Every structure is written in C-alpha cells, then in structure tokens.
Amino acid sequence: MPTVPVTLTGGDAVVHYDRTGSGPALLLLHGTATSREQWAPLTEQASDRFTVLAPDFSGSGRTTDHGGPVDVADLAAEALAVLDHAGAATAHVVGHSLGAVVAARLAGTHPARVRSAVLHAAWPVTDVRQDAEFRFWLELLETGPAAFARMLPQLALGPRYWEQATAESNEQLVKALTEMIQPGTARQIEADRAVDLRPVLGAITAPVLVLGSTHDRLITPEQQRTLAAAIPGARIAEIDAGHGAPAELPDEFARLVLDFVTEQG
C-alpha cells in the first residue's frame, strides 16, 4: 500500500492510499466516519479503464497524523499529495459528502490538476441547521460508536432500503457499521462544521457534476442548487437514494459517475 508524507497545519501526516488499475487517474475521496474501503464497488467497476487512487483521510484507515484538529484545507493537501506521489499530473476527482467538499476545494485551489469532478452530497457552507446535526453526531459519539452507528441508516438510507429491510437485517447493518466507524470520526465532524467553500467555487474550471440524492436528510436541494450555481458550468443530477447513495445503490451510483467522467475524456 503506497504512503506519502504530508505537512498539515497541525503537524505531519503519513497518508496511505490504494492504487488499482491503469489509465487516467481517478481520485476517490471518502466521507465522514468512513475510509477508502467505501470505494470498493466503484473501484471494481472503474479499474479496467482508470488508475484508481483512494486515500484514507486523517482520522481514517491506516493514515496517521498529529492527532489534533484537521480542516478541509488539510484534507485537500492530503489528496494533492497522493496525486503527486502517484505521478498523476491531473485526475478526475469523485467525492462523497466531506470528500466531495474536499474535491471542490482541490478543484478550486488547484484547477490545473482536476480534469473533472463529481461532487456527491457536497454543500457550499455549513449552516445553523447542519451544525446542529453535526453537534448531535458528536454527542452520540461520546456515548460510543454503537449509538452513532444506529443513527446512520436513518440518516443515510432512502425508502428503497427501508422497503426491503427487516428489523433483523437492519440490526445486522447497525452491527457492521459499529465496527466500521473510524477512530478519527469526531475530528472529521469538526471539519464538517467549519466548511465554507464560497471563496474557491468560482475558480473551478473543470467540468463538474453536482450529484444530489433525492432523499438526503443532511443536504437540502437548495444547498445543491446554490453549490451548482457558484461553479461555472456545473451540471446537476440526482439519484433516488439517501445521503449514503454510494453504499445504498452502488451500481447506479457507479454508472452515473463513470458516464460523466468518461464523457470528459
């Protein structure tokens, strides 16, 4: 597994990332509380035509750092370091939630490095409603990962999941999610609370797909429209899922992402 050292605002980090396949670089940036393993289904479908690069952010997976606060700029620095270490002058970038915010930051601060971007469940600036949600997450985490994991299906999954779920299957999912919650989740939530992309969105030059989820409880349609309006030439699309669309509908999510990225050459 490749590693790359990075200097962050609070100290040093060693970022671990997966490199799979061959072809143009496709950089995949995960969301809060998850890791690079979130992208296994998309990697499987993309690695026959792309060199897929999937890092663990600070607080997740095998990446190690100073243990203090991190922000979106730090995580974008980690993503850029992965591109440099992998020898990728440019990349298509796909992000989910916090990872999509990081992707937008990267595209706005280093536009020459981003060939295209798919931003799923991103938002331009954290508002009072979202901050209240994030504070609730932090309080749940203080009681342990099990409480946070129990909240996740209700937050992240749409009606198509609940129509086929049983009490038993949902309990099995909650148990699996409890084991998957990353040790640095609280640090990533604090980064969520401080999101403000407004200064950089207008500098994005790459083709961008702002991909929303019909049943997203965290990101509103108005936030999606505001984000897209601030990015020159951005398109908007929607997937019939909840906030966790990459896990809820992995095949449909992969199709939307790869159709857009392939279209950009």
Secondary structure, DSSP 8 states (H G I E B T S, - for coil): --EEEEEETTEEEEEEEEEEE-SSEEEEE--TT--GGGGHHHHHHHTTTSEEEEE--TTSTT-B--SS---HHHHHHHHHHHHHHHT-SSEEEEEETHHHHHHHHHHHH-GGGEEEEEEES--SB--HHHHHHHHHHHHHHHT-HHHHHHHHHHHH--HHHHHH--HHHHHHHHHHHHHH--TTHHHHHHHHHT-B-TTTGGG--S-EEEEEETT-SSS-HHHHHHHHHHSTT-EEEEESS-TTHHHHSHHHHHHHHHHHHHHT-
